[in-house]
């Protein structure tokens, strides 16, 4: 059985013990099957790799003559991550970029980035600063509020503040390689089926729409938790959120409460399976996130 732990910083990560037990009626013996943690390394372009850390999180690695840069740092199995980085030829990290403050994206900061410049949105640093359990050595030490650029290893890396999954999300675009790290913005089953506790439907609609206009159809999309996300998925997600708002907002504007809106089942005939299957979560998010898209 896979066990899930909710970290203080809102992360859901997967423990790596899979226990298969049996009992003998005579001696009560127990057997365990242990699944070892694993990291899948994928070369996505020249000098770019993803580390899929036991299906917990994707870390992007960018390396070149002036050093290495990571987008996100994971939260567990940091010794394994270090070993894989060494296999790629990386001893020290020069830059770390955190897409948002959830623990599965930032809790490796202190160990992996001892000599690194750690970059995030100002909101991300503010959130981590309030967490007494987050190591001070892992706090971002360079922040921005809207956008910024980094010139590194002959790349131009543009960072954009695009909240939605959280209030502190950023998107990272490696402009020459045309690789875009979107963190956890984007929906798919089983985990990312709705905006969730820290998400905001209206903000995520705005950020998704902005991304579809900023990035080309040929962009390589790196999602925080799946290797199968593409620009086509991002465009579909944009239309999905737009449809959810279109179907539910009129009921909110009529002044109906959450239960009354659920009774109306406005998403039952949606063209998107995630809206139909997880309609209550979507409706809950839209009611909670206020009545009108002016709150975006």
Secondary structure, DSSP 8 states (H G I E B T S, - for coil): ---EEE-TTS-EEE----------TTT-----------EEEEEEETTEEEEEETTTEEEEEEEETTEEEEE---SS-HHHHHHHHHHHT-S-EEEEE-S-S-HHHHTTHHHHTTTSEEEEEHHHHHHHHT-TTS-GGGS-SEEESSEEEEEETTEEEEEEE--SSSSS-EEEEETTTTEEEEET-S-BTTTBSS--TT--HHHHHHHHHHHHHHS-TT-EEEESS-S---HHHHHHHHHHHHHHHHHHHHHHHTT--HHHHHHHTTTTT-S-HHHHHTHHHHHHHHHHT-SSGGG-
